[in-house]
Amino acid sequence: MKAIVNVSLKAGVLDSQGKAVKHALDSLKFGSVKDVRVGKQIVLELDSKDAASAKEEVAQMCEALLANTVIEEYTIEIIS
Amino acid sequence: MKAIVNVSLKAGVLDSQGKAVKHALDSLKFGSVKDVRVGKQIVLELDSKDAASAKEEVAQMCEALLANTVIEEYTIEIIS
């Protein structure tokens, strides 16, 4: 079973990496770009018995390690 | 128009960040985790006239800046 976790900065939190990418894209003449946000995508290979328990366990991993919930939010997608 | 770019290491390329996360999850007693791969998710806000031209432009951005195509692969999703 596979879990895809997307971790991104909460709206309103300054994304300095995103700003740097936006600036670099401007320098490369990609003028259509209005905003850039950079986050993490974590792909986990799991040995869980069902999707519900996998999602519950991955949520615990996010709270404990994968995301800093003060400034970041996360989404979990389970692919069997 | 919004574009979501997922950049991940190609299969076979050593993912040291993923290995570190796997090790940390083991330490936290999440024993069901078999493998971890860590990538980037870049969300772009675009001012393009249609989805096809947006996807074409984002592919150029990936080749020029967002991904190191020697070791990384990318997927592009356009959300209007």
Backbone of each chain as ProteinMPNN parsed JSONL, in Angstrom:
{"seq_chain_A": "MKAIVNVSLKAGVLDSQGKAVKHALDSLKFGSVKDVRVGKQIVLELDSKDAASAKEEVAQMCEALLANTVIEEYTIEIIS", "coords_chain_A": {"N_chain_A": [[0.84, -1.199, 0.0], [0.472, 2.24, -0.791], [1.261, 5.518, 0.308], [0.723, 8.931, -0.267], [1.984, 11.878, 0.79], [1.455, 15.264, 0.956], [3.112, 18.077, 1.91], [2.761, 21.381, 2.78], [3.462, 24.892, 3.172], [1.432, 26.811, 5.366], [-1.175, 29.079, 4.265], [-0.248, 32.447, 4.146], [2.072, 32.165, 5.545], [5.383, 33.09, 5.073], [7.014, 32.092, 2.147], [10.046, 31.54, 1.449], [11.625, 29.996, -0.241], [9.886, 29.554, -2.367], [9.603, 32.22, -3.216], [12.21, 32.665, -4.134], [12.329, 30.863, -6.279], [10.333, 31.948, -7.911], [11.555, 34.405, -8.534], [13.803, 33.496, -9.93], [12.521, 32.289, -12.13], [11.37, 34.555, -13.275], [13.723, 35.83, -14.085], [14.443, 34.107, -16.092], [12.669, 34.79, -18.012], [10.044, 33.811, -17.835], [7.298, 35.098, -17.855], [4.624, 34.711, -17.231], [4.184, 33.687, -14.757], [2.676, 34.071, -11.681], [2.732, 33.49, -8.981], [4.571, 31.404, -6.705], [4.705, 28.461, -4.809], [6.492, 26.331, -2.707], [6.582, 23.008, -1.71], [6.752, 19.85, 0.095], [6.791, 16.495, -1.121], [6.049, 13.426, 0.101], [6.494, 10.073, -0.322], [5.296, 7.097, 0.84], [5.892, 3.673, 1.355], [3.842, 1.24, 2.51], [3.016, -1.309, 4.911], [0.318, -2.023, 5.628], [-2.894, -3.175, 6.853], [-5.363, -2.26, 5.873], [-6.845, 0.528, 4.029], [-7.959, 2.528, 5.666], [-6.742, 2.214, 8.208], [-4.125, 2.636, 7.431], [-4.205, 5.329, 6.622], [-4.791, 6.564, 9.045], [-2.489, 5.922, 10.5], [-0.517, 7.194, 8.98], [-1.304, 9.827, 9.335], [-0.645, 10.14, 12.027], [2.138, 9.931, 11.76], [2.634, 12.271, 10.329], [1.917, 14.234, 12.187], [3.807, 13.694, 14.147], [6.331, 13.8, 12.93], [6.598, 14.343, 10.064], [5.467, 16.783, 9.278], [5.619, 20.197, 10.256], [3.349, 21.311, 12.216], [2.752, 23.822, 13.124], [3.386, 25.723, 11.203], [2.923, 24.424, 8.842], [0.747, 22.582, 6.6], [-0.898, 19.469, 5.746], [-1.734, 16.938, 3.312], [-3.148, 13.704, 2.834], [-2.981, 10.929, 0.769], [-4.131, 7.779, -0.02], [-3.039, 5.022, -1.832], [-3.918, 1.951, -2.968]], "CA_chain_A": [[0.0, 0.0, 0.0], [1.295, 3.434, -0.936], [0.659, 6.762, 0.803], [1.361, 10.146, -0.765], [1.766, 12.985, 1.725], [1.907, 16.568, 0.467], [3.285, 19.02, 3.014], [2.982, 22.732, 2.249], [3.351, 25.972, 4.148], [0.094, 27.381, 5.478], [-1.364, 30.372, 3.626], [0.145, 33.546, 5.022], [3.452, 31.948, 5.991], [6.32, 33.493, 4.012], [7.685, 30.962, 1.499], [11.248, 32.148, 0.867], [12.051, 29.154, -1.359], [8.967, 29.896, -3.452], [9.979, 33.553, -3.708], [13.46, 32.521, -4.886], [11.991, 30.203, -7.546], [9.608, 32.975, -8.695], [12.56, 35.365, -9.005], [14.612, 32.818, -10.959], [11.68, 32.13, -13.323], [11.303, 35.889, -13.874], [15.011, 36.057, -14.754], [14.453, 33.265, -17.293], [11.626, 35.355, -18.886], [8.73, 33.167, -17.734], [6.55, 36.219, -17.305], [3.233, 34.379, -16.893], [4.116, 33.145, -13.399], [2.228, 35.084, -10.731], [3.127, 33.115, -7.616], [5.136, 30.051, -6.577], [4.823, 27.911, -3.446], [7.243, 25.074, -2.755], [6.326, 22.109, -0.59], [7.384, 18.533, 0.022], [5.934, 15.34, -1.369], [6.652, 12.25, 0.71], [5.818, 8.847, -0.762], [5.572, 6.027, 1.796], [5.452, 2.311, 1.041], [3.356, 0.761, 3.805], [2.598, -2.691, 5.072], [-0.866, -1.915, 6.494], [-3.909, -4.15, 6.447], [-6.393, -1.599, 5.072], [-6.605, 1.936, 3.718], [-8.354, 3.382, 6.792], [-5.7, 2.167, 9.24], [-2.941, 3.263, 6.842], [-4.384, 6.783, 6.673], [-4.693, 6.938, 10.461], [-1.089, 5.816, 10.905], [0.239, 8.242, 8.282], [-1.648, 11.084, 10.014], [0.201, 10.176, 13.235], [3.508, 10.229, 11.308], [2.673, 13.692, 9.958], [1.89, 15.031, 13.419], [5.006, 13.434, 14.945], [7.618, 14.001, 12.253], [6.69, 14.771, 8.664], [5.066, 18.179, 9.098], [5.628, 21.112, 11.397], [1.955, 21.763, 12.113], [2.63, 25.245, 13.461], [3.449, 26.523, 9.971], [2.657, 23.617, 7.65], [-0.438, 21.728, 6.549], [-0.599, 18.293, 4.939], [-2.818, 16.111, 2.802], [-2.753, 12.303, 2.739], [-3.711, 10.158, -0.237], [-3.751, 6.36, 0.063], [-3.203, 4.279, -3.078], [-3.719, 0.546, -2.593]], "C_chain_A": [[0.877, 1.251, 0.0], [0.54, 4.651, -0.385], [1.441, 7.936, 0.245], [0.985, 11.29, 0.167], [2.304, 14.256, 1.093], [1.936, 17.536, 1.638], [3.576, 20.39, 2.411], [2.851, 23.751, 3.373], [1.915, 26.478, 4.171], [0.028, 28.721, 4.747], [-0.983, 31.464, 4.62], [1.548, 33.394, 5.568], [4.382, 32.272, 4.821], [7.058, 32.279, 3.47], [8.913, 31.509, 0.767], [11.77, 31.329, -0.316], [11.172, 29.425, -2.597], [9.291, 31.241, -4.071], [11.243, 33.474, -4.569], [13.201, 31.878, -6.251], [11.274, 31.187, -8.473], [10.597, 33.954, -9.321], [13.404, 34.758, -10.128], [13.813, 32.631, -12.245], [11.503, 33.472, -14.042], [12.574, 36.176, -14.671], [15.107, 35.275, -16.054], [13.32, 33.652, -18.263], [10.331, 34.539, -18.922], [7.783, 34.153, -17.057], [5.147, 35.879, -16.841], [3.072, 33.884, -15.454], [3.774, 34.249, -12.398], [2.689, 34.771, -9.309], [3.645, 31.678, -7.611], [5.163, 29.677, -5.099], [5.524, 26.561, -3.572], [6.948, 24.254, -1.498], [7.052, 20.787, -0.787], [6.348, 17.491, -0.359], [6.666, 14.103, -0.855], [5.837, 11.025, 0.314], [6.257, 7.706, 0.143], [5.062, 4.699, 1.264], [5.105, 1.651, 2.366], [2.94, -0.697, 3.752], [1.4, -2.705, 6.031], [-1.968, -2.83, 5.969], [-5.054, -3.532, 5.65], [-6.131, -0.098, 4.965], [-6.903, 2.851, 4.91], [-7.265, 3.4, 7.87], [-4.397, 2.787, 8.731], [-3.028, 4.778, 6.961], [-4.22, 7.31, 8.095], [-3.24, 6.952, 10.921], [-0.249, 6.922, 10.265], [-0.064, 9.613, 8.907], [-0.822, 11.248, 11.293], [1.649, 10.499, 12.878], [3.665, 11.704, 10.966], [2.75, 14.561, 11.207], [3.207, 14.905, 14.187], [6.284, 13.892, 14.266], [7.548, 14.737, 10.92], [6.343, 16.232, 8.429], [5.26, 18.956, 10.397], [4.27, 21.816, 11.392], [1.722, 23.199, 12.59], [2.556, 26.079, 12.178], [3.082, 25.74, 8.71], [1.335, 22.863, 7.764], [-0.122, 20.551, 5.623], [-1.876, 17.63, 4.437], [-2.275, 14.692, 2.638], [-3.627, 11.618, 1.697], [-3.204, 8.72, -0.167], [-4.046, 5.684, -1.279], [-2.918, 2.81, -2.769], [-2.96, -0.202, -3.675]], "O_chain_A": [[1.889, 1.316, 0.698], [-0.666, 4.791, -0.588], [2.672, 7.943, 0.275], [-0.19, 11.627, 0.312], [3.479, 14.322, 0.733], [0.914, 17.784, 2.278], [4.515, 20.549, 1.631], [2.209, 23.497, 4.392], [1.26, 26.566, 3.132], [1.035, 29.417, 4.619], [-1.355, 31.406, 5.792], [2.155, 34.37, 6.007], [4.185, 31.779, 3.71], [7.658, 31.521, 4.232], [8.824, 31.895, -0.399], [12.295, 31.889, -1.279], [11.669, 29.51, -3.72], [9.262, 31.397, -5.292], [11.338, 34.133, -5.605], [13.778, 32.292, -7.256], [11.567, 31.254, -9.667], [10.485, 34.29, -10.501], [13.684, 35.408, -11.135], [14.357, 32.796, -13.337], [11.488, 33.522, -15.272], [12.516, 36.696, -15.785], [15.761, 35.707, -17.003], [13.045, 32.927, -19.219], [9.605, 34.568, -19.916], [7.505, 34.06, -15.861], [4.529, 36.67, -16.128], [1.951, 33.684, -14.986], [4.496, 35.24, -12.284], [2.997, 35.676, -8.532], [3.213, 30.845, -8.409], [5.584, 30.463, -4.251], [5.187, 25.753, -4.437], [7.054, 24.749, -0.375], [7.853, 20.627, -1.707], [5.183, 17.583, 0.026], [7.76, 13.778, -1.316], [4.638, 10.951, 0.583], [7.442, 7.381, 0.211], [3.934, 4.608, 0.78], [5.959, 1.515, 3.242], [2.569, -1.233, 2.708], [1.455, -3.312, 7.101], [-1.975, -3.208, 4.798], [-5.66, -4.217, 4.826], [-5.319, 0.466, 5.698], [-6.191, 3.829, 5.14], [-6.908, 4.46, 8.384], [-3.652, 3.393, 9.502], [-2.063, 5.436, 7.347], [-3.601, 8.349, 8.325], [-2.808, 7.859, 11.632], [0.615, 7.513, 10.912], [0.823, 10.462, 8.996], [-0.358, 12.344, 11.607], [2.317, 11.246, 13.594], [4.69, 12.316, 11.267], [3.542, 15.5, 11.278], [3.673, 15.866, 14.799], [7.221, 14.326, 14.936], [8.338, 15.646, 10.667], [6.854, 16.855, 7.499], [5.083, 18.422, 11.492], [4.064, 22.786, 10.663], [0.615, 23.724, 12.469], [1.766, 27.018, 12.081], [2.945, 26.323, 7.634], [0.868, 22.55, 8.859], [0.805, 20.621, 4.816], [-2.942, 17.741, 5.043], [-1.096, 14.499, 2.341], [-4.853, 11.714, 1.737], [-2.0, 8.472, -0.245], [-5.161, 5.765, -1.793], [-1.811, 2.462, -2.357], [-2.7, -1.397, -3.533]]}, "seq_chain_B": "MKAIVNVSLKAGVLDSQGKAVKHALDSLKFGSVKDVRVGKQIVLELDSKDAASAKEEVAQMCEALLANTVIEEYTIEIIS", "coords_chain_B": {"N_chain_B": [[-5.006, 30.305, -13.406], [-3.761, 27.198, -12.246], [-0.812, 25.334, -11.65], [0.447, 22.198, -10.741], [3.432, 20.841, -9.897], [5.174, 17.922, -9.509], [8.186, 16.864, -8.352], [10.454, 14.283, -8.358], [13.023, 12.002, -7.276], [14.574, 9.885, -9.683], [13.832, 6.38, -10.092], [16.079, 4.201, -8.533], [17.989, 6.079, -8.012], [19.805, 7.089, -5.232], [18.091, 8.053, -2.354], [18.782, 10.018, 0.029], [17.561, 11.684, 1.876], [15.039, 10.521, 2.085], [15.828, 8.051, 3.16], [16.748, 8.919, 5.666], [14.354, 9.877, 6.782], [12.89, 7.49, 6.851], [14.45, 6.076, 8.729], [14.079, 7.697, 10.99], [11.309, 7.38, 11.355], [11.253, 4.666, 11.947], [12.578, 4.758, 14.419], [10.619, 6.021, 15.862], [8.832, 4.021, 16.181], [7.138, 3.352, 14.056], [6.538, 0.8, 12.551], [5.407, -0.245, 10.231], [6.267, 0.954, 7.958], [7.809, 0.575, 4.896], [9.344, 1.743, 2.887], [10.596, 4.996, 2.009], [10.284, 7.863, 0.026], [11.375, 11.085, -0.774], [10.226, 14.006, -2.246], [9.761, 17.054, -4.189], [7.079, 19.399, -4.191], [5.814, 21.719, -6.309], [3.868, 24.52, -6.557], [2.394, 26.469, -8.909], [1.113, 29.635, -9.753], [-0.471, 30.705, -12.537], [-0.705, 32.869, -15.409], [-1.931, 32.093, -17.887], [-3.324, 31.522, -21.191], [-4.654, 29.156, -21.926], [-5.037, 25.656, -20.936], [-3.366, 23.878, -22.327], [-1.252, 25.457, -23.352], [-0.267, 26.379, -20.96], [0.663, 24.01, -19.758], [2.698, 23.328, -21.54], [4.424, 25.49, -21.169], [5.081, 25.198, -18.464], [6.412, 22.78, -18.582], [8.707, 23.579, -19.93], [9.757, 25.223, -17.936], [10.353, 23.303, -16.017], [12.363, 21.827, -17.301], [14.285, 23.798, -17.528], [14.768, 24.817, -14.955], [13.278, 23.812, -12.655], [13.539, 21.051, -12.233], [16.182, 18.69, -11.963], [17.013, 17.039, -14.562], [18.74, 14.963, -14.974], [18.833, 13.332, -12.724], [16.296, 13.501, -11.705], [12.698, 13.143, -12.075], [9.591, 14.464, -13.386], [6.137, 15.402, -12.877], [3.334, 17.03, -14.307], [0.465, 18.814, -13.462], [-2.386, 20.456, -14.476], [-4.607, 22.788, -13.189], [-7.51, 24.409, -13.769]], "CA_chain_B": [[-4.721, 28.892, -13.667], [-2.785, 26.687, -11.297], [-0.075, 24.143, -12.076], [1.107, 21.469, -9.667], [4.566, 20.084, -10.417], [5.79, 17.017, -8.543], [9.535, 16.492, -8.767], [10.961, 13.207, -7.502], [14.224, 11.327, -7.762], [14.312, 8.717, -10.52], [14.03, 5.081, -9.446], [17.472, 3.768, -8.586], [18.845, 7.132, -7.455], [19.778, 7.031, -3.766], [17.348, 9.148, -1.73], [19.317, 10.063, 1.396], [16.541, 12.312, 2.733], [14.051, 9.469, 2.319], [16.434, 7.084, 4.085], [16.761, 9.554, 6.988], [12.967, 9.893, 7.267], [12.579, 6.087, 7.172], [15.147, 5.761, 9.966], [13.41, 8.433, 12.067], [10.015, 6.735, 11.584], [11.563, 3.416, 12.667], [12.884, 5.14, 15.804], [9.341, 6.391, 16.488], [8.046, 2.772, 16.245], [6.204, 3.157, 12.944], [7.164, -0.361, 11.938], [4.767, -0.67, 8.986], [6.843, 1.686, 6.822], [8.799, -0.241, 4.182], [10.234, 2.605, 2.101], [10.198, 6.406, 1.955], [10.949, 8.697, -0.982], [10.998, 12.475, -0.553], [10.347, 14.86, -3.428], [9.274, 18.425, -4.059], [5.849, 19.775, -4.874], [5.864, 23.15, -6.62], [2.56, 24.994, -7.011], [2.574, 27.717, -9.661], [-0.073, 30.386, -10.158], [-0.11, 31.145, -13.88], [-1.583, 33.764, -16.152], [-1.864, 31.561, -19.258], [-4.642, 31.61, -21.834], [-5.325, 27.861, -21.902], [-4.332, 24.599, -20.203], [-2.323, 23.276, -23.16], [-0.082, 26.341, -23.395], [0.265, 26.404, -19.589], [1.416, 22.773, -19.548], [3.897, 23.451, -22.37], [5.309, 26.466, -20.531], [5.571, 24.621, -17.208], [7.402, 21.761, -18.964], [9.942, 24.329, -20.194], [10.287, 25.644, -16.622], [10.923, 22.112, -15.372], [13.618, 21.495, -17.977], [15.258, 24.876, -17.346], [15.046, 25.218, -13.577], [12.611, 23.176, -11.505], [14.01, 19.679, -12.023], [17.465, 18.258, -12.524], [16.514, 15.881, -15.313], [19.707, 13.858, -14.928], [18.491, 12.425, -11.62], [14.909, 13.683, -11.25], [11.613, 13.147, -13.048], [8.547, 15.376, -12.916], [4.805, 15.326, -13.471], [2.673, 18.346, -14.33], [-0.998, 18.771, -13.44], [-2.931, 21.806, -14.638], [-5.943, 22.964, -12.613], [-7.957, 25.734, -14.245]], "C_chain_B": [[-3.591, 28.419, -12.767], [-2.117, 25.439, -11.868], [0.592, 23.521, -10.865], [2.184, 20.59, -10.29], [5.109, 19.215, -9.288], [7.136, 16.563, -9.094], [10.047, 15.42, -7.808], [12.222, 12.618, -8.114], [13.824, 10.128, -8.614], [14.528, 7.446, -9.708], [15.49, 4.678, -9.601], [18.44, 4.812, -8.07], [18.695, 7.104, -5.933], [19.097, 8.271, -3.187], [17.764, 9.225, -0.252], [18.319, 10.701, 2.365], [15.44, 11.296, 3.076], [14.558, 8.434, 3.314], [16.424, 7.633, 5.519], [15.364, 9.572, 7.601], [12.539, 8.474, 7.678], [13.193, 5.701, 8.522], [14.469, 6.437, 11.166], [12.059, 7.81, 12.393], [10.195, 5.394, 12.308], [11.807, 3.707, 14.144], [11.611, 5.481, 16.577], [8.355, 5.215, 16.515], [6.929, 2.675, 15.197], [6.752, 2.015, 12.072], [6.58, -0.777, 10.6], [5.363, -0.003, 7.747], [7.96, 0.868, 6.183], [9.796, 0.621, 3.423], [9.681, 4.029, 2.095], [10.998, 7.094, 0.847], [10.449, 10.127, -0.768], [11.245, 13.277, -1.83], [9.842, 16.258, -3.137], [7.931, 18.565, -4.747], [5.858, 21.287, -5.057], [4.514, 23.558, -7.201], [2.737, 26.374, -7.629], [1.228, 28.346, -9.974], [0.278, 31.055, -11.478], [-1.177, 32.042, -14.488], [-1.537, 33.347, -17.621], [-3.258, 31.53, -19.853], [-5.381, 30.273, -21.884], [-4.436, 26.795, -21.262], [-3.169, 24.025, -21.001], [-1.062, 24.145, -23.183], [0.554, 26.439, -22.011], [1.148, 25.189, -19.346], [2.74, 22.82, -20.315], [4.923, 24.372, -21.701], [5.914, 25.903, -19.236], [6.61, 23.527, -17.496], [8.748, 22.43, -19.258], [10.593, 24.789, -18.891], [10.965, 24.48, -15.91], [12.279, 21.785, -15.97], [14.696, 22.524, -17.662], [15.683, 25.07, -15.899], [14.523, 24.258, -12.507], [13.107, 21.771, -11.206], [15.404, 19.51, -12.607], [17.188, 16.947, -13.245], [17.53, 14.738, -15.426], [19.282, 12.837, -13.87], [17.023, 12.513, -11.191], [13.93, 13.562, -12.41], [10.491, 14.023, -12.492], [7.219, 15.056, -13.586], [4.166, 16.705, -13.342], [1.168, 18.143, -14.36], [-1.505, 20.2, -13.518], [-4.351, 21.846, -14.077], [-6.423, 24.355, -13.007], [-8.734, 26.459, -13.155]], "O_chain_B": [[-2.606, 29.124, -12.548], [-2.769, 24.598, -12.487], [1.221, 24.211, -10.062], [1.894, 19.71, -11.101], [5.464, 19.726, -8.226], [7.214, 15.957, -10.163], [10.072, 15.624, -6.594], [12.454, 12.724, -9.319], [12.853, 9.437, -8.307], [15.308, 7.432, -8.755], [16.064, 4.804, -10.683], [19.579, 4.493, -7.727], [17.579, 7.096, -5.415], [19.481, 9.4, -3.495], [17.166, 8.572, 0.604], [18.239, 10.311, 3.53], [14.976, 11.228, 4.214], [13.823, 7.993, 4.198], [16.13, 6.904, 6.466], [15.201, 9.315, 8.794], [11.909, 8.284, 8.718], [12.535, 5.076, 9.355], [14.308, 5.826, 12.223], [11.689, 7.712, 13.562], [9.393, 5.032, 13.169], [11.307, 2.995, 15.016], [11.528, 5.261, 17.786], [7.18, 5.396, 16.836], [5.915, 2.012, 15.412], [7.341, 2.24, 11.015], [7.186, -1.582, 9.893], [5.009, -0.35, 6.62], [8.936, 0.512, 6.843], [10.971, 0.267, 3.325], [8.471, 4.244, 2.166], [12.214, 6.932, 0.743], [9.251, 10.354, -0.601], [12.328, 13.231, -2.412], [9.536, 16.603, -1.996], [7.675, 17.924, -5.766], [5.903, 22.041, -4.085], [4.072, 23.011, -8.211], [3.169, 27.319, -6.968], [0.305, 27.66, -10.412], [1.2, 31.868, -11.547], [-2.357, 31.986, -14.141], [-1.158, 34.132, -18.489], [-4.254, 31.513, -19.129], [-6.612, 30.255, -21.884], [-3.238, 27.003, -21.072], [-2.115, 23.719, -20.442], [0.053, 23.639, -23.05], [1.772, 26.567, -21.896], [2.245, 25.308, -18.798], [3.777, 22.403, -19.8], [6.118, 24.079, -21.67], [7.095, 26.101, -18.949], [7.572, 23.369, -16.744], [9.799, 21.912, -18.882], [11.815, 24.753, -18.75], [12.012, 24.644, -15.282], [13.233, 21.5, -15.246], [15.872, 22.183, -17.541], [16.825, 25.444, -15.633], [15.24, 23.928, -11.562], [13.099, 21.343, -10.052], [15.749, 20.118, -13.62], [17.134, 15.883, -12.628], [17.199, 13.662, -15.924], [19.362, 11.629, -14.093], [16.559, 11.69, -10.401], [14.266, 13.835, -13.563], [10.437, 14.294, -11.292], [7.169, 14.521, -14.694], [4.428, 17.444, -12.393], [0.653, 17.389, -15.185], [-1.106, 21.054, -12.726], [-5.195, 21.032, -14.451], [-5.818, 25.358, -12.629], [-9.19, 27.584, -13.365]]}, "name": "protein", "num_of_chains": 2, "seq": "MKAIVNVSLKAGVLDSQGKAVKHALDSLKFGSVKDVRVGKQIVLELDSKDAASAKEEVAQMCEALLANTVIEEYTIEIISMKAIVNVSLKAGVLDSQGKAVKHALDSLKFGSVKDVRVGKQIVLELDSKDAASAKEEVAQMCEALLANTVIEEYTIEIIS"}
